[in-house]
C-alpha cells in the first residue's frame, strides 16, 4: 500500500490501531471499511458499555467509508491483499473518492 500510495504522491504517515472505549467520545465519526468493521464496532460498544458510558447516538455516527463515494458504487472497501497490485490501486481509488465525499459531508454538516 505504501508503494502504491507513493506512486500517487501520497505519503502514508500512520497505521491503524485498535478501537478504544474513549474513541466513542473523542471522535464525531467512526468510519468503517466494511460490514465486519461496523459489526466489530458495535460488539465492542456492547462489551464496553458495562464499564464505560457509550453515547446514545453511536449507531448514527458509525458510517461506511463507501457511503461517501461519488464516483464508485461499492458496499465496502475490499482488502487490497486479495487483489494483487491492482487491489491496492482499487482501494486507493475508492479511498480518494470517499475522502472527498466525506469532506463534503462534514462541510455540509457544519
Secondary structure in CASP SS format (residue, H / E / C, confidence):
PFRMAT SS
TARGET T0000
AUTHOR 0000-0000-0000
METHOD secondary structure of the structure
MODEL  1
X C 1.00
X H 1.00
X H 1.00
X H 1.00
X H 1.00
X H 1.00
X H 1.00
X C 1.00
X C 1.00
X C 1.00
X C 1.00
X C 1.00
X C 1.00
X C 1.00
X C 1.00
X C 1.00
X C 1.00
X C 1.00
X C 1.00
X C 1.00
X C 1.00
X C 1.00
X H 1.00
X H 1.00
X H 1.00
X H 1.00
X C 1.00
X C 1.00
X C 1.00
X E 1.00
X E 1.00
X E 1.00
X C 1.00
X C 1.00
X H 1.00
X H 1.00
X H 1.00
X H 1.00
X H 1.00
X H 1.00
X H 1.00
X H 1.00
X H 1.00
X H 1.00
X H 1.00
X H 1.00
X H 1.00
X H 1.00
X C 1.00
X C 1.00
X C 1.00
X C 1.00
X C 1.00
X C 1.00
X C 1.00
X C 1.00
X C 1.00
X H 1.00
X H 1.00
X H 1.00
X H 1.00
X E 1.00
X E 1.00
X E 1.00
X H 1.00
X H 1.00
X H 1.00
X H 1.00
X C 1.00
X C 1.00
X C 1.00
X C 1.00
X C 1.00
X C 1.00
X C 1.00
X C 1.00
X C 1.00
X C 1.00
X C 1.00
X H 1.00
X H 1.00
X H 1.00
X H 1.00
X H 1.00
X H 1.00
X H 1.00
X H 1.00
X H 1.00
X H 1.00
X H 1.00
X H 1.00
X H 1.00
X H 1.00
X H 1.00
X H 1.00
X H 1.00
X H 1.00
X H 1.00
X H 1.00
X H 1.00
X H 1.00
X H 1.00
X H 1.00
X H 1.00
X H 1.00
X H 1.00
X H 1.00
X H 1.00
X H 1.00
X C 1.00
END
